[in-house]
Amino acid sequence: MIYENVIEAAVGELFRRDLFPSAPRGLYDPLRYMINVGGKRLRPKLCLTVYSLFRDSLPQEILEPAAGLEIFHTFTLIHDDVMDKSPLRRGCDTVWCKWDTDTAVLSGDVMCIESYRHMAKAPAAALPAILDLFSETAAQVCEGQRYDMDFEKTESVSMDQYMEMIGLKTAVLIACAAKTGALAAGAPAAICEAVYRYGYDLGLAFQVADDYLDAFGDGKVFGKPIGGDIINKKKVWMTVRAADPGLTEALAADAEGEEEKAAKIARIKEMYVRLGMDAAAKEEIVRLHSSAMAHAAVFGKDGPEYAVLARFADSLVGRTS
């Protein structure tokens, strides 16, 4: 097993490298920019964490797919920011704002291709399974984004529909990261499936936390303007759970100009609190965390592997504190 500080250092070093070609700069500079903006690197860290449960070193053949997972995730952010018209990502200008929309689309496309270059360097014995998993996951992420967009125009969305959507948009890539680490390490099939389910439930918790933080987080910590989902009229976990006609009507209202937008955000937040949705979201995050750890129990609750996965999950739940 590998210590978590070693994994942290390996991920840091991995993204200090220049991962992309030098020219044309107009195509690849936005990729460097987005990678350097940073983030929690949740997906490569989870991949390496699961791999470390079975191995005592981090060879290049696991570092490369770990990088591929983050590169793919970053590609989705570039395109998401275009679709959401979001001006900031992690406190920095988004690619479409810093350059233009055409650049964001094209650079995002090549970033997706670059992710496959890195995934293809996974251990040869596990490569077919890893590429199959990654390709299926990539399609699922796009399906989730489509549902997310559709829900903006759908009058009523059930909680089952919403959870399926965030499962596709967010959870499957985190689950893929966990299972990729297990597959690369040659773990038994039952373990690979268990860590996938662990990662999936962790991903659901991550997205519910993101929904909560979009309304109640600190913009400087959250990395993007608070209330973006509210302004974009997005149905998030709290609006779906509340199923309140007044909240639905308030969310659908247009807001032009900064003063109107600020007033709308304040009104929706007040309604969330009055309906108890802020507390309910925190409870759901804890519930999903517990569900993830139930899958991690495949290692035995007294084992060091379970403790490592528990610390990883705890780091996510702490986002709402």
MIDRENSE-425537 format. One record per residue (C-alpha): residue number from 1; residue in one letter; x, y, z. Coordinates in pm, 1 decimal. Example, Ala and Ser with C-alpha at 12.3 -4.5 7.8 and 13.67 -1.06 7.14 Angstrom:
REM MIDRENSE-425537
(1, "A", (1230.0, -450.0, 780.0))
(2, "S", (1367.0, -106.0, 714.0))
***
This chain:
REM MIDRENSE-425537
(1, "M", (0.0, 0.0, 0.0))
(2, "I", (115.2, 353.3, -79.3))
(3, "Y", (83.5, 645.0, 162.2))
(4, "E", (-168.8, 914.2, 69.1))
(5, "N", (93.7, 1189.6, 76.9))
(6, "V", (289.7, 998.1, -187.9))
(7, "I", (-20.0, 983.5, -408.1))
(8, "E", (-80.9, 1354.2, -353.1))
(9, "A", (276.0, 1432.9, -455.8))
(10, "A", (256.9, 1204.7, -760.4))
(11, "V", (-61.3, 1375.0, -882.8))
(12, "G", (93.0, 1717.6, -829.7))
(13, "E", (402.3, 1621.6, -1025.8))
(14, "L", (192.1, 1461.9, -1299.0))
(15, "F", (16.1, 1788.9, -1376.2))
(16, "R", (328.1, 2000.0, -1351.8))
(17, "R", (442.2, 1830.3, -1672.3))
(18, "D", (354.2, 1977.3, -2011.0))
(19, "L", (98.7, 1721.8, -2122.8))
(20, "F", (11.9, 1870.2, -2461.9))
(21, "P", (179.1, 1949.4, -2796.9))
(22, "S", (333.4, 2293.4, -2841.4))
(23, "A", (161.9, 2398.4, -3166.7))
(24, "P", (-69.3, 2531.1, -3283.3))
(25, "R", (-77.8, 2741.9, -2968.7))
(26, "G", (-430.0, 2862.4, -3038.0))
(27, "L", (-548.8, 2502.7, -3004.6))
(28, "Y", (-335.1, 2375.7, -2716.7))
(29, "D", (-282.5, 2681.1, -2496.0))
(30, "P", (-643.3, 2665.8, -2369.9))
(31, "L", (-578.4, 2304.8, -2262.7))
(32, "R", (-271.1, 2406.3, -2063.9))
(33, "Y", (-465.4, 2694.0, -1917.1))
(34, "M", (-751.8, 2475.4, -1796.2))
(35, "I", (-523.7, 2204.6, -1655.2))
(36, "N", (-320.7, 2467.7, -1471.9))
(37, "V", (-636.4, 2623.5, -1325.1))
(38, "G", (-624.2, 2315.4, -1105.1))
(39, "G", (-897.9, 2168.1, -890.5))
(40, "K", (-918.4, 1885.2, -642.4))
(41, "R", (-789.0, 1625.0, -895.0))
(42, "L", (-1046.3, 1393.7, -738.7))
(43, "R", (-1053.1, 1144.7, -1024.7))
(44, "P", (-679.3, 1077.6, -1068.0))
(45, "K", (-636.2, 1066.4, -690.4))
(46, "L", (-912.0, 807.9, -657.6))
(47, "C", (-767.5, 601.6, -941.4))
(48, "L", (-424.0, 596.8, -778.7))
(49, "T", (-570.6, 543.7, -431.4))
(50, "V", (-753.6, 228.0, -539.6))
(51, "Y", (-447.5, 107.8, -732.2))
(52, "S", (-236.9, 161.1, -419.8))
(53, "L", (-454.2, -81.8, -224.0))
(54, "F", (-292.1, -360.6, -427.7))
(55, "R", (48.5, -224.1, -530.4))
(56, "D", (340.9, -52.7, -358.4))
(57, "S", (462.5, 174.1, -641.7))
(58, "L", (314.3, 406.2, -904.2))
(59, "P", (460.7, 318.7, -1245.9))
(60, "Q", (397.3, 529.1, -1554.3))
(61, "E", (141.1, 278.3, -1680.4))
(62, "I", (-99.3, 381.7, -1402.1))
(63, "L", (-2.2, 750.3, -1392.9))
(64, "E", (-94.7, 791.7, -1760.4))
(65, "P", (-457.4, 673.0, -1733.7))
(66, "A", (-491.4, 869.2, -1409.7))
(67, "A", (-396.6, 1179.1, -1609.4))
(68, "G", (-636.0, 1074.7, -1886.8))
(69, "L", (-928.4, 1075.1, -1644.5))
(70, "E", (-854.2, 1432.5, -1536.3))
(71, "I", (-799.8, 1547.9, -1893.8))
(72, "F", (-1137.5, 1404.7, -1995.2))
(73, "H", (-1304.8, 1567.3, -1696.4))
(74, "T", (-1147.3, 1901.0, -1789.2))
(75, "F", (-1273.3, 1863.8, -2146.2))
(76, "T", (-1628.5, 1828.9, -2012.8))
(77, "L", (-1582.8, 2146.2, -1806.7))
(78, "I", (-1474.4, 2347.8, -2110.2))
(79, "H", (-1788.3, 2248.0, -2298.3))
(80, "D", (-2013.8, 2274.7, -1990.8))
(81, "D", (-1901.9, 2634.4, -1939.9))
(82, "V", (-2001.4, 2716.9, -2297.4))
(83, "M", (-2344.9, 2558.9, -2254.1))
(84, "D", (-2399.2, 2718.6, -1911.9))
(85, "K", (-2252.6, 3053.6, -2024.0))
(86, "S", (-2047.1, 3048.4, -1705.7))
(87, "P", (-1781.7, 3323.2, -1692.4))
(88, "L", (-1569.8, 3170.7, -1413.7))
(89, "R", (-1429.5, 2828.5, -1335.0))
(90, "R", (-1234.4, 2781.4, -1011.0))
(91, "G", (-1210.3, 3156.4, -979.9))
(92, "C", (-1059.0, 3205.1, -1326.7))
(93, "D", (-1200.8, 3308.4, -1662.7))
(94, "T", (-1352.4, 3017.8, -1853.6))
(95, "V", (-1200.7, 2927.7, -2189.6))
(96, "W", (-1486.4, 3070.0, -2395.1))
(97, "C", (-1456.2, 3400.0, -2207.3))
(98, "K", (-1077.2, 3419.1, -2222.3))
(99, "W", (-1064.3, 3320.2, -2589.8))
(100, "D", (-1399.8, 3267.9, -2766.7))
(101, "T", (-1669.2, 3005.6, -2808.8))
(102, "D", (-1520.6, 2853.4, -3125.1))
(103, "T", (-1187.1, 2805.1, -2949.1))
(104, "A", (-1359.2, 2645.8, -2649.8))
(105, "V", (-1541.4, 2396.8, -2870.7))
(106, "L", (-1238.2, 2300.6, -3080.2))
(107, "S", (-991.3, 2289.2, -2791.1))
(108, "G", (-1241.6, 2086.3, -2592.1))
(109, "D", (-1265.3, 1839.0, -2880.0))
(110, "V", (-889.8, 1785.8, -2894.5))
(111, "M", (-873.9, 1758.3, -2516.1))
(112, "C", (-1113.5, 1464.2, -2536.9))
(113, "I", (-883.4, 1302.0, -2793.2))
(114, "E", (-582.4, 1367.0, -2569.1))
(115, "S", (-757.2, 1186.7, -2283.6))
(116, "Y", (-770.4, 870.8, -2495.4))
(117, "R", (-398.1, 897.8, -2574.6))
(118, "H", (-327.3, 874.4, -2202.8))
(119, "M", (-584.2, 604.2, -2128.7))
(120, "A", (-427.9, 388.8, -2403.3))
(121, "K", (-103.4, 371.3, -2200.0))
(122, "A", (-267.8, 167.2, -1923.5))
(123, "P", (-118.3, -176.9, -1838.1))
(124, "A", (-143.4, -401.9, -2145.0))
(125, "A", (-319.8, -686.4, -1963.7))
(126, "A", (-599.5, -456.9, -1847.3))
(127, "L", (-609.0, -223.5, -2147.4))
(128, "P", (-913.6, -370.0, -2329.8))
(129, "A", (-1126.0, -363.1, -2013.9))
(130, "I", (-1008.2, -12.5, -1922.7))
(131, "L", (-1076.9, 129.6, -2268.3))
(132, "D", (-1420.0, -36.1, -2283.2))
(133, "L", (-1506.9, 109.2, -1942.7))
(134, "F", (-1373.9, 452.9, -2034.2))
(135, "S", (-1557.8, 467.5, -2369.3))
(136, "E", (-1885.5, 361.2, -2209.1))
(137, "T", (-1833.8, 619.9, -1935.2))
(138, "A", (-1755.8, 897.0, -2185.1))
(139, "A", (-2083.6, 832.9, -2366.0))
(140, "Q", (-2273.5, 821.6, -2036.3))
(141, "V", (-2133.4, 1159.4, -1931.7))
(142, "C", (-2266.2, 1310.3, -2256.0))
(143, "E", (-2603.5, 1144.5, -2194.1))
(144, "G", (-2613.3, 1299.6, -1848.9))
(145, "Q", (-2533.5, 1643.6, -1985.7))
(146, "R", (-2816.1, 1607.5, -2239.5))
(147, "Y", (-3062.0, 1515.7, -1964.7))
(148, "D", (-2939.8, 1810.7, -1758.5))
(149, "M", (-3009.6, 2044.9, -2048.2))
(150, "D", (-3348.9, 1885.8, -2115.2))
(151, "F", (-3450.7, 1922.7, -1751.4))
(152, "E", (-3412.0, 2300.6, -1778.3))
(153, "K", (-3712.3, 2296.2, -2013.8))
(154, "T", (-3908.0, 2021.9, -1834.5))
(155, "E", (-4179.2, 2142.3, -1600.0))
(156, "S", (-4153.7, 1853.6, -1355.3))
(157, "V", (-3861.3, 1620.1, -1283.4))
(158, "S", (-3887.9, 1330.3, -1039.2))
(159, "M", (-3615.2, 1250.5, -789.4))
(160, "D", (-3550.8, 919.3, -967.5))
(161, "Q", (-3496.8, 1106.1, -1295.0))
(162, "Y", (-3271.3, 1357.0, -1127.2))
(163, "M", (-3056.7, 1093.9, -956.3))
(164, "E", (-3022.1, 906.7, -1285.2))
(165, "M", (-2907.7, 1228.3, -1451.9))
(166, "I", (-2639.9, 1312.3, -1194.7))
(167, "G", (-2538.4, 947.3, -1194.7))
(168, "L", (-2459.2, 979.7, -1563.9))
(169, "K", (-2321.6, 1332.3, -1562.5))
(170, "T", (-2100.7, 1306.3, -1254.7))
(171, "A", (-2097.7, 972.7, -1072.1))
(172, "V", (-2000.3, 738.0, -1355.8))
(173, "L", (-1666.8, 913.4, -1418.3))
(174, "I", (-1574.2, 896.7, -1050.4))
(175, "A", (-1678.3, 529.6, -1048.0))
(176, "C", (-1471.1, 476.4, -1363.0))
(177, "A", (-1168.4, 627.7, -1188.8))
(178, "A", (-1201.3, 386.4, -897.9))
(179, "K", (-1251.5, 80.6, -1119.0))
(180, "T", (-968.2, 180.8, -1352.9))
(181, "G", (-730.1, 169.4, -1058.0))
(182, "A", (-857.9, -174.3, -960.4))
(183, "L", (-843.5, -309.8, -1316.2))
(184, "A", (-490.5, -177.4, -1368.9))
(185, "A", (-380.4, -347.9, -1047.5))
(186, "G", (-531.5, -680.6, -1154.3))
(187, "A", (-787.6, -689.1, -872.7))
(188, "P", (-1054.7, -963.5, -867.2))
(189, "A", (-1380.3, -892.6, -1052.0))
(190, "A", (-1582.5, -868.9, -729.5))
(191, "I", (-1346.1, -603.5, -593.3))
(192, "C", (-1356.7, -410.8, -921.5))
(193, "E", (-1736.3, -401.1, -903.4))
(194, "A", (-1738.4, -302.3, -535.4))
(195, "V", (-1502.7, -7.9, -586.9))
(196, "Y", (-1709.5, 98.7, -887.2))
(197, "R", (-2021.3, 113.0, -667.7))
(198, "Y", (-1819.8, 294.8, -400.0))
(199, "G", (-1710.6, 553.5, -655.7))
(200, "Y", (-2061.2, 585.6, -798.0))
(201, "D", (-2223.4, 664.8, -463.1))
(202, "L", (-1934.8, 895.9, -381.2))
(203, "G", (-2000.1, 1071.7, -711.3))
(204, "L", (-2366.8, 1118.4, -625.2))
(205, "A", (-2265.2, 1269.6, -291.4))
(206, "F", (-2018.2, 1495.0, -472.3))
(207, "Q", (-2288.0, 1627.4, -706.3))
(208, "V", (-2544.7, 1686.2, -431.3))
(209, "A", (-2271.0, 1874.7, -244.0))
(210, "D", (-2202.7, 2076.8, -559.8))
(211, "D", (-2573.9, 2161.5, -586.1))
(212, "Y", (-2573.8, 2274.4, -224.3))
(213, "L", (-2254.4, 2478.3, -258.0))
(214, "D", (-2380.3, 2656.1, -569.0))
(215, "A", (-2636.9, 2822.9, -342.8))
(216, "F", (-2474.7, 2820.7, 0.0))
(217, "G", (-2102.2, 2800.4, -63.5))
(218, "D", (-1833.9, 3067.9, -46.2))
(219, "G", (-1767.4, 3191.0, -399.4))
(220, "K", (-1394.8, 3233.3, -329.5))
(221, "V", (-1369.2, 2873.0, -210.7))
(222, "F", (-1622.4, 2727.9, -455.6))
(223, "G", (-1432.4, 2879.5, -748.6))
(224, "K", (-1727.9, 3014.5, -944.9))
(225, "P", (-2008.5, 3263.3, -885.2))
(226, "I", (-2263.2, 3157.4, -625.1))
(227, "G", (-2612.1, 3110.6, -765.6))
(228, "G", (-2513.3, 3012.3, -1118.8))
(229, "D", (-2759.7, 2724.1, -1122.3))
(230, "I", (-3034.8, 2955.1, -998.3))
(231, "I", (-2970.1, 3212.7, -1270.0))
(232, "N", (-2960.2, 2936.3, -1532.9))
(233, "K", (-3292.4, 2801.0, -1397.5))
(234, "K", (-3136.2, 2461.1, -1337.0))
(235, "K", (-3321.7, 2199.6, -1142.3))
(236, "V", (-3088.0, 2083.7, -868.5))
(237, "W", (-3131.2, 1832.8, -586.2))
(238, "M", (-3295.5, 2086.6, -355.8))
(239, "T", (-3552.9, 2207.4, -608.3))
(240, "V", (-3643.2, 1852.2, -710.8))
(241, "R", (-3670.6, 1734.0, -350.4))
(242, "A", (-3883.9, 2032.5, -246.9))
(243, "A", (-4136.0, 1981.7, -529.8))
(244, "D", (-4280.1, 2318.1, -428.0))
(245, "P", (-4486.2, 2508.5, -689.4))
(246, "G", (-4383.2, 2844.0, -547.9))
(247, "L", (-4016.1, 2752.6, -566.7))
(248, "T", (-4059.3, 2621.1, -920.5))
(249, "E", (-4226.9, 2945.4, -1027.4))
(250, "A", (-3959.5, 3158.9, -861.9))
(251, "L", (-3681.6, 2958.4, -1024.3))
(252, "A", (-3839.7, 2997.2, -1370.1))
(253, "A", (-3856.9, 3376.4, -1339.9))
(254, "D", (-3624.6, 3577.8, -1563.1))
(255, "A", (-3359.8, 3801.4, -1407.6))
(256, "E", (-3187.8, 4069.6, -1613.3))
(257, "G", (-2903.7, 4277.7, -1480.8))
(258, "E", (-2690.6, 4222.6, -1173.6))
(259, "E", (-2940.4, 4362.4, -923.5))
(260, "E", (-3223.7, 4139.2, -1045.2))
(261, "K", (-2994.7, 3836.7, -1048.7))
(262, "A", (-2877.4, 3902.6, -693.6))
(263, "A", (-3236.5, 3946.2, -578.0))
(264, "K", (-3341.3, 3620.8, -743.2))
(265, "I", (-3054.1, 3428.3, -584.6))
(266, "A", (-3138.5, 3568.3, -241.6))
(267, "R", (-3506.7, 3481.4, -283.8))
(268, "I", (-3439.3, 3122.1, -391.0))
(269, "K", (-3193.0, 3069.8, -106.0))
(270, "E", (-3447.7, 3199.9, 143.4))
(271, "M", (-3705.2, 2957.8, 4.9))
(272, "Y", (-3458.3, 2667.3, 29.0))
(273, "V", (-3402.8, 2746.3, 395.8))
(274, "R", (-3771.4, 2795.1, 470.2))
(275, "L", (-3849.5, 2457.9, 307.6))
(276, "G", (-3563.5, 2289.0, 494.9))
(277, "M", (-3381.4, 2196.5, 176.5))
(278, "D", (-3040.2, 2314.2, 294.3))
(279, "A", (-3049.4, 2071.0, 587.4))
(280, "A", (-3204.6, 1797.4, 371.9))
(281, "A", (-2921.0, 1824.3, 120.2))
(282, "K", (-2660.8, 1781.3, 394.5))
(283, "E", (-2846.6, 1474.0, 521.2))
(284, "E", (-2850.4, 1326.8, 171.1))
(285, "I", (-2476.6, 1377.9, 132.7))
(286, "V", (-2417.3, 1188.9, 457.5))
(287, "R", (-2654.7, 910.0, 345.5))
(288, "L", (-2473.6, 868.1, 14.8))
(289, "H", (-2139.3, 870.0, 194.8))
(290, "S", (-2262.6, 583.5, 413.8))
(291, "S", (-2381.3, 393.6, 106.5))
(292, "A", (-2039.9, 433.6, -55.6))
(293, "M", (-1868.9, 300.0, 256.0))
(294, "A", (-2100.9, -2.0, 259.7))
(295, "H", (-1945.0, -101.7, -73.7))
(296, "A", (-1595.5, -34.2, 60.9))
(297, "A", (-1668.3, -288.8, 334.7))
(298, "V", (-1577.8, -557.8, 79.1))
(299, "F", (-1224.3, -510.3, 214.6))
(300, "G", (-1337.5, -562.7, 574.8))
(301, "K", (-1418.4, -271.4, 801.9))
(302, "D", (-1113.7, -333.7, 1019.0))
(303, "G", (-869.6, -337.5, 730.3))
(304, "P", (-634.1, -58.6, 620.3))
(305, "E", (-799.7, -49.9, 276.4))
(306, "Y", (-1134.8, 44.2, 426.7))
(307, "A", (-968.5, 318.3, 632.6))
(308, "V", (-804.3, 466.0, 322.9))
(309, "L", (-1133.6, 471.9, 132.7))
(310, "A", (-1311.3, 619.6, 435.7))
(311, "R", (-1063.5, 908.7, 451.2))
(312, "F", (-1109.7, 969.7, 81.3))
(313, "A", (-1488.8, 977.3, 117.8))
(314, "D", (-1468.1, 1202.0, 424.0))
(315, "S", (-1268.5, 1456.3, 225.1))
(316, "L", (-1563.6, 1489.8, -11.6))
(317, "V", (-1833.6, 1519.9, 255.5))
(318, "G", (-1632.6, 1797.8, 415.6))
(319, "R", (-1702.2, 2021.8, 113.4))
(320, "T", (-2029.3, 2135.8, 273.9))
(321, "S", (-1888.4, 2217.5, 617.2))
***
